[in-house]
Amino acid sequence: MSRIKNIIGDVEVNRDLLLLLAVGGLYSLSIALS
């Protein structure tokens, strides 16, 4: 059970990192285009 919880925790952390990357990418893209 603990192994499954660890995997779920890693997925949630990765999702947060991907979200930050996506926001950062869109932000820099909008700056480059403007």
GROMACS elastic network, one bead per residue, 0.5 to 0.9 nm:
[ bonds ]
;  ai    aj funct       b0    kb
    1     4     6  0.52463   500
    1     5     6  0.63810   500
    1     6     6  0.87425   500
    2     6     6  0.61497   500
    2     7     6  0.86776   500
    3     6     6  0.50613   500
    3     7     6  0.63154   500
    3     8     6  0.87133   500
    4     7     6  0.51137   500
    4     8     6  0.62389   500
    4     9     6  0.85811   500
    5     8     6  0.50695   500
    5     9     6  0.60882   500
    5    10     6  0.86334   500
    6    10     6  0.62070   500
    6    11     6  0.86642   500
    7    10     6  0.50955   500
    7    11     6  0.62656   500
    7    12     6  0.87288   500
    8    11     6  0.50692   500
    8    12     6  0.62785   500
    8    13     6  0.87351   500
    9    12     6  0.51395   500
    9    13     6  0.62906   500
    9    14     6  0.86419   500
   10    13     6  0.51086   500
   10    14     6  0.61127   500
   10    15     6  0.85281   500
   11    14     6  0.50540   500
   11    15     6  0.60611   500
   11    16     6  0.86718   500
   12    15     6  0.50165   500
   12    16     6  0.63418   500
   12    17     6  0.87561   500
   13    16     6  0.51521   500
   13    17     6  0.63351   500
   13    18     6  0.86827   500
   14    17     6  0.50064   500
   14    18     6  0.60784   500
   14    19     6  0.84844   500
   15    18     6  0.50573   500
   15    19     6  0.60740   500
   15    20     6  0.86385   500
   16    19     6  0.50247   500
   16    20     6  0.62703   500
   16    21     6  0.86426   500
   17    20     6  0.51009   500
   17    21     6  0.61575   500
   17    22     6  0.85751   500
   18    22     6  0.60256   500
   18    23     6  0.85542   500
   19    22     6  0.50889   500
   19    23     6  0.61765   500
   19    24     6  0.85031   500
   20    23     6  0.51725   500
   20    24     6  0.60054   500
   20    25     6  0.84343   500
   21    24     6  0.50625   500
   21    25     6  0.59432   500
   21    26     6  0.85601   500
   22    25     6  0.50713   500
   22    26     6  0.61741   500
   22    27     6  0.84945   500
   23    26     6  0.52327   500
   23    27     6  0.60416   500
   23    28     6  0.86276   500
   24    27     6  0.50386   500
   24    28     6  0.61354   500
   24    29     6  0.84209   500
   25    28     6  0.52996   500
   25    29     6  0.60002   500
   25    30     6  0.85947   500
   26    30     6  0.60927   500
   26    31     6  0.85985   500
   27    30     6  0.52582   500
   27    31     6  0.63335   500
   27    32     6  0.87050   500
   28    31     6  0.50455   500
   28    32     6  0.61173   500
   28    33     6  0.86411   500
   29    32     6  0.50586   500
   29    33     6  0.61720   500
   29    34     6  0.85818   500
   30    33     6  0.51700   500
   30    34     6  0.60502   500
   31    34     6  0.52961   500
